[in-house]
C-alpha cells in the first residue's frame, strides 16, 4: 500500500488497483485559439496543468499502472446531444458549429482530441463521453471493473464541471478518489479554489486532494 499526504487526511491506496483518470485534456479546451479561448476564457489557467500531469503520466506509465483518458464530445449528427445542452453558448459558437479547430466538440475533429503533450499511448483506453460525468453513457465502469480498480487519481479539466461531476459519480459508486490539485484546472481561479475545497470538505465528502508531487514522491519510495 502507498500513502500520500493529502487533505483532509493522508490517502492510502494500492497502485495496482488504482487508475489515473485523465479527464478531457482536449485541444478545444486548452489550445490558444480554440473553443475555450473564443468564449473569452484564459486558457493559461488550464495549460498550467500540462507539465505536472505529463510528469505524473511518465512515472505512472513507467510503473506499468493503469491510465484511462476521457474526451467530451458528440456524434457528428448530434443525436447524442440533448437540446438543453445544445442550446448553451453564443448562437455562432455552439456544439457542432464550425470552430477554429473544426466542428466544436464533435468526435473525430482536430479540436476534440487530446493535446499532443498528453496523448494516449497504445493500450491506454480513451472513453468518449457525451456528458460532463465520465460514467454517464460510457463504458468507464466496465473498464474499471475489468482492471479491478477501486481507487482513482483524478486529473483534467475543468475542476468545477467535468472533474467534479466525475468525482461525485465515482464516489456514489464506491471509488476512493484523490484529486490532483496541480493537474486539474478551471478557467476561473475562484472556481478552482472552491471546487477543491468542496471535495475535501467535511472529512473528505467526495474524496481527497493533493499535489501530484506527493504522488511522485510516494512512487519513488516504493520498494
C-alpha positions in Angstrom: 0.0 0.0 0.0 1.1 3.6 -0.7 0.2 6.6 1.4 0.5 10.3 0.3 0.0 13.4 2.2 -3.4 14.9 1.3 -6.4 16.9 2.5 -8.3 16.2 4.7 -6.0 13.3 5.7 -3.4 11.0 4.2 -4.7 9.0 1.3 -3.7 5.3 1.2 -4.1 3.2 -2.0 -2.7 0.2 -3.8 -1.2 1.4 -7.1 -2.1 -1.9 -8.8 -5.8 -1.4 -8.1 -5.7 2.4 -8.9 -6.3 4.1 -12.2 -5.0 7.6 -13.2 -8.1 9.1 -14.8 -7.3 12.0 -17.2 -10.4 14.0 -18.0 -10.9 15.9 -21.2 -7.5 17.4 -21.8 -8.6 18.3 -25.3 -7.5 20.9 -27.8 -10.9 22.6 -27.9 -10.4 23.5 -24.2 -6.7 24.0 -23.8 -5.2 25.4 -27.1 -4.8 29.1 -27.7 -7.3 30.0 -30.5 -9.5 27.0 -29.6 -13.1 26.9 -28.5 -12.4 27.8 -24.9 -10.5 30.9 -25.8 -13.0 32.0 -28.3 -15.5 32.2 -25.5 -13.3 34.7 -23.7 -11.6 32.3 -21.3 -7.9 32.4 -20.3 -6.6 29.0 -21.4 -3.3 29.5 -19.5 -5.4 28.6 -16.4 -5.8 25.2 -17.9 -2.5 24.9 -19.7 -0.6 25.1 -16.4 -1.8 21.6 -15.7 0.0 20.1 -18.7 3.6 20.0 -17.3 2.8 18.4 -13.9 0.4 15.9 -15.5 2.9 14.9 -18.1 5.5 14.2 -15.4 3.0 12.1 -13.4 1.9 10.3 -16.6 5.5 9.4 -17.3 6.1 8.0 -13.8 2.7 6.2 -13.7 3.4 4.6 -17.1 6.9 3.6 -16.1 5.5 1.7 -13.2 3.1 -0.2 -15.5 0.0 1.2 -13.9 -3.5 1.9 -15.4 -4.2 5.1 -17.3 -7.6 6.0 -18.7 -8.4 9.1 -20.7 -11.7 10.8 -21.4 -13.0 13.2 -24.1 -16.2 15.1 -24.1 -17.9 15.2 -27.4 -20.7 14.2 -29.7 -21.6 12.2 -32.8 -21.5 14.3 -36.0 -25.3 14.2 -36.3 -25.6 15.4 -32.7 -28.1 12.6 -31.9 -26.4 12.1 -28.5 -26.6 15.8 -27.6 -29.8 16.8 -25.7 -31.4 20.1 -26.7 -30.8 21.6 -23.3 -27.0 21.2 -23.8 -27.1 22.1 -27.5 -28.7 25.4 -26.7 -25.8 26.6 -24.5 -23.3 29.1 -25.8 -23.4 32.0 -28.2 -25.6 31.4 -31.3 -22.5 31.2 -33.5 -20.4 29.1 -31.1 -22.5 26.1 -30.1 -21.7 22.4 -30.1 -21.4 21.2 -33.7 -20.7 24.7 -35.2 -17.5 25.2 -37.2 -14.8 26.5 -34.8 -11.1 27.3 -35.1 -10.2 23.6 -34.7 -13.1 22.0 -36.6 -16.6 21.4 -35.5 -16.9 22.2 -31.8 -16.9 19.1 -29.6 -17.6 16.7 -32.4 -15.9 13.3 -32.3 -13.2 12.9 -34.9 -12.5 16.7 -35.3 -9.0 18.0 -34.5 -10.2 20.1 -31.6 -11.9 17.1 -30.0 -8.7 15.2 -29.5 -6.3 15.3 -26.6 -3.4 17.7 -26.6 -0.1 16.3 -28.0 1.8 16.6 -24.7 -0.6 14.2 -23.1 -1.5 11.9 -26.0 -2.5 8.4 -25.0 -0.1 5.6 -25.7 -1.0 2.2 -27.2 -3.1 0.2 -24.7 -4.5 3.2 -22.8 -8.3 3.4 -23.2 -9.9 6.6 -24.3 -13.5 7.0 -23.1 -15.7 9.2 -25.3 -18.4 10.7 -23.2 -21.5 12.8 -24.2 -22.0 14.4 -20.8 -20.0 16.1 -18.1 -19.5 12.9 -16.0 -17.3 10.2 -17.2 -19.6 7.4 -16.1 -22.8 8.6 -17.9 -23.5 6.7 -21.1 -19.9 5.3 -21.3 -18.0 2.1 -20.7 -15.9 3.5 -17.9 -17.5 1.4 -15.2 -16.8 -1.8 -17.2 -13.2 -0.8 -17.9 -12.6 -0.2 -14.2 -14.2 -3.5 -13.2 -12.2 -5.4 -15.8 -9.0 -4.0 -14.2 -10.2 -4.5 -10.7 -9.8 -0.7 -9.9 -11.0 0.5 -6.6 -9.2 3.9 -6.4 -8.9 6.8 -8.8 -6.3 9.5 -9.2 -8.2 12.3 -11.0 -6.7 14.9 -13.3 -8.1 17.0 -16.1 -10.5 19.9 -16.8 -12.5 21.7 -15.8 -12.3 21.3 -12.0 -15.9 22.6 -11.3 -17.6 20.8 -14.2 -16.3 17.5 -15.6 -13.9 16.8 -12.8 -16.4 17.5 -10.1 -19.2 15.6 -11.8 -17.0 12.5 -12.4 -15.7 12.5 -8.8 -19.2 12.7 -7.5 -20.3 9.9 -9.8 -17.3 7.8 -8.7 -18.0 8.5 -5.0 -21.6 7.3 -5.4 -20.2 4.1 -7.0 -17.8 3.4 -4.1 -14.5 4.5 -5.6 -11.9 6.3 -3.4 -10.8 9.4 -5.3 -7.7 11.5 -4.9 -8.0 14.8 -7.0 -4.6 16.1 -8.0 -4.8 19.9 -7.4 -1.9 20.9 -9.7 -3.3 18.6 -12.5 -6.8 19.9 -12.6 -7.8 23.3 -13.8 -10.6 25.8 -14.2 -10.8 29.0 -16.3 -11.8 30.7 -13.1 -9.3 30.8 -10.2 -12.1 31.1 -7.6 -13.9 28.1 -9.0 -10.7 26.2 -8.8 -10.1 27.0 -5.2 -13.7 26.4 -4.1 -14.1 23.3 -6.2 -11.1 21.7 -4.5 -12.3 22.8 -1.1 -15.7 21.2 -1.7 -14.1 17.8 -2.5 -12.2 17.6 0.7 -14.7 19.3 3.0 -16.5 17.5 5.9 -13.8 14.9 6.2 -13.5 14.2 2.5 -17.1 14.2 1.5 -16.2 13.4 -2.1 -12.5 12.5 -1.8 -9.0 13.7 -1.1 -6.9 16.5 -2.6 -3.1 16.6 -3.0 -0.5 17.8 -5.4 1.0 15.3 -7.9 4.4 15.8 -6.4 3.2 14.0 -3.3 2.2 11.0 -5.5 5.5 11.1 -7.4 7.4 11.1 -4.1 5.4 8.1 -2.9 6.1 6.2 -6.1 9.8 6.8 -5.8 9.7 5.5 -2.3 8.0 2.3 -3.4 10.3 -0.8 -2.9 
